[in-house]
């Protein structure tokens, strides 16, 4: 049981890292005019350092909520965490792909 808790904790850290990576890559793309922010809630902050703070705080809050959910409904917490890891993993990969296309590395 203890190994599962440790693995779940690592998955939550991975989720937070992916959310922050999304913010970093997005800021880079926008700063170099290689992409645009499509999230209307974050559009106003994308050019300032507040974006990364919002991403970090939001992801940390989500991780705490998922950790609390894990204690009550572990299966739901696992599934939800995996879904968000997949979503944010795809978002980061998409942003990196946008970078390579915009810089001419991929035709």
ChimeraX attribute file (.defattr): number of C-alpha atoms within 10 A of each C-alpha:
attribute: neighborCount
match mode: 1-to-1
recipient: residues
	/A:1	5
	/A:2	7
	/A:3	8
	/A:4	10
	/A:5	14
	/A:6	11
	/A:7	11
	/A:8	20
	/A:9	16
	/A:10	12
	/A:11	17
	/A:12	24
	/A:13	15
	/A:14	17
	/A:15	24
	/A:16	23
	/A:17	19
	/A:18	23
	/A:19	24
	/A:20	23
	/A:21	20
	/A:22	23
	/A:23	23
	/A:24	17
	/A:25	18
	/A:26	25
	/A:27	23
	/A:28	17
	/A:29	19
	/A:30	14
	/A:31	13
	/A:32	10
	/A:33	10
	/A:34	17
	/A:35	17
	/A:36	13
	/A:37	17
	/A:38	8
	/A:39	9
	/A:40	8
	/A:41	9
	/A:42	15
	/A:43	12
	/A:44	12
	/A:45	15
	/A:46	21
	/A:47	15
	/A:48	10
	/A:49	12
	/A:50	13
	/A:51	20
	/A:52	20
	/A:53	13
	/A:54	15
	/A:55	21
	/A:56	18
	/A:57	14
	/A:58	15
	/A:59	20
	/A:60	18
	/A:61	13
	/A:62	16
	/A:63	21
	/A:64	13
	/A:65	12
	/A:66	22
	/A:67	20
	/A:68	13
	/A:69	16
	/A:70	18
	/A:71	11
	/A:72	11
	/A:73	12
	/A:74	17
	/A:75	12
	/A:76	13
	/A:77	20
	/A:78	17
	/A:79	11
	/A:80	14
	/A:81	22
	/A:82	16
	/A:83	12
	/A:84	15
	/A:85	20
	/A:86	14
	/A:87	15
	/A:88	21
	/A:89	19
	/A:90	14
	/A:91	18
	/A:92	21
	/A:93	14
	/A:94	13
	/A:95	20
	/A:96	16
	/A:97	14
	/A:98	16
	/A:99	20
	/A:100	14
	/A:101	13
	/A:102	15
	/A:103	11
	/A:104	9
	/A:105	9
	/A:106	10
	/A:107	7
